[in-house]
Amino acid sequence: MQPDFEQVWVYLAASPLTALTVTLMAYLAGDWIYQKSGRMPVLNPVLIAVSLITVGLTLADIDYWTYFEGAQFVHFLLGPATVSLAVPVAKLLKTMRGGFGSLLTALACGSATAAGSAVLIADLMNASTQTVLSLAPKSVTTPIAMGISERIGGLPSLTAVCVIMTGVIGAMIGPYVLNAARITSWDARGFAMGMAAHGIGTARAIQINKDAGAFASLAVGLNGLATATLIPIFWWIWQSW
């Protein structure tokens, strides 16, 4: 007797291997579309993969946490992937030392703008305090951002969504913005992409130019350190007023 299709689907939906396989297949499909388009920034493979998975979960009536139980191995790899960004930085360390003062200035301006603009816009829209705190670390990579959010009283899950959307949008429109600003230096373009769009922007920069990828990796690390240090301090000062 053949098993009922609905029973088979319920079993597959609850299988951790199924969620992991779907995640990998969605990304491969997104990357295929991205490559076939001539690497158009607007067809970022992460955006396509997220869209496919979202539609699939909605149609199959599977809640996110059931899916996450199986796909959390990919989430775990975010940590090692972030650490591995130190490799391209180390290769160009001598080159970077000459302009470290300029990099620190760009870091201070970029980090302050990223966090400050998110907080200001959310506050102007009368968002709750918890939502505002969740948005503050949106421009650093997911593991760091979620840790910051939890520490200052935000919602780590909301922060994760904002971080991913920031990275995807930054990777999509970042090259166009830099072209419009007539920024041609790969060092500057890479640092800007890493600063504004963290890991996803860095992945995009690495695909385009190795020097841009190295400076984007440096920006991710420095911005993560600066944001993790300064946001809790500013939050403590704000609470003391």
Residue pairs with C-beta under 8 A, 6 or more apart in sequence:
9 60
12 18
13 60
13 62
13 66
14 66
15 70
16 69
16 70
17 70
18 70
19 66
19 67
19 68
19 69
19 70
19 71
20 70
20 71
20 73
20 74
22 53
22 56
22 67
22 71
23 49
23 53
23 71
23 74
26 48
26 49
26 50
26 52
26 53
26 56
27 45
27 46
27 49
29 48
29 49
29 52
30 44
30 45
30 46
30 47
30 48
30 49
30 52
31 45
33 43
33 45
33 48
34 40
34 43
34 44
34 45
34 48
37 43
39 207
41 171
41 172
41 173
41 174
41 175
41 176
41 204
42 172
42 173
44 168
44 171
44 172
44 200
44 204
46 164
46 167
46 168
46 171
46 200
47 168
47 172
50 164
50 168
53 67
57 63
57 64
57 67
68 75
78 141
78 142
78 143
78 199
79 143
81 199
82 141
82 143
82 144
82 199
82 220
82 224
85 199
85 202
85 217
85 220
85 221
86 217
86 221
87 217
88 206
88 210
88 213
88 214
88 217
89 96
89 214
89 217
89 218
89 221
91 214
92 211
92 214
92 215
96 103
96 214
96 215
96 218
99 187
103 191
103 218
103 222
106 191
106 192
106 195
107 195
107 219
107 222
107 223
107 226
108 226
110 192
110 195
110 196
110 219
110 223
111 139
111 195
111 223
111 226
111 227
111 230
114 138
114 139
114 195
114 196
114 223
114 227
115 136
115 137
115 138
115 139
115 227
115 230
115 231
118 135
118 136
118 138
118 139
118 162
119 132
119 135
119 136
122 131
122 132
122 135
123 132
127 135
129 153
130 153
130 154
130 155
131 154
131 155
131 158
133 149
133 152
133 153
133 154
133 235
134 149
134 154
134 155
134 156
134 158
134 159
134 162
135 154
135 158
135 159
135 162
136 148
136 149
136 152
136 154
136 231
136 235
137 144
137 145
137 148
137 149
137 154
137 159
137 163
137 227
137 228
137 231
138 145
138 159
138 162
138 163
138 166
139 163
139 166
139 195
139 196
139 197
139 198
139 223
139 227
140 148
140 163
140 198
140 220
140 223
140 224
140 227
140 228
141 163
141 198
141 199
141 220
141 224
142 160
142 163
142 164
142 198
142 199
144 224
144 227
144 228
145 159
145 160
145 162
145 163
145 227
146 156
146 159
146 160
146 163
147 156
147 228
148 154
148 159
148 227
148 228
148 231
148 232
149 155
149 156
149 158
149 159
150 156
151 232
152 231
152 232
152 235
153 235
163 198
164 200
166 196
166 197
166 198
167 197
167 198
167 199
167 200
167 201
168 197
168 200
169 197
170 193
170 196
170 197
170 198
170 200
170 201
171 193
171 197
171 200
171 201
171 203
171 204
174 192
174 193
174 196
174 197
174 201
174 204
175 189
175 204
175 208
178 189
178 192
178 193
183 189
183 192
186 209
186 211
186 212
186 215
187 211
187 212
187 215
188 215
189 205
189 209
189 212
190 202
190 205
190 209
190 211
190 212
190 213
190 214
190 215
190 216
190 219
191 215
191 216
191 218
191 219
192 219
193 201
193 202
193 204
193 205
193 212
193 216
193 219
194 201
194 202
194 205
194 215
194 216
194 217
194 218
194 219
194 220
194 223
195 219
195 220
195 223
197 204
198 220
198 223
198 224
199 220
201 216
202 213
202 216
202 217
202 219
202 220
205 212
205 213
205 215
205 216
206 212
206 213
206 216
206 217
207 213
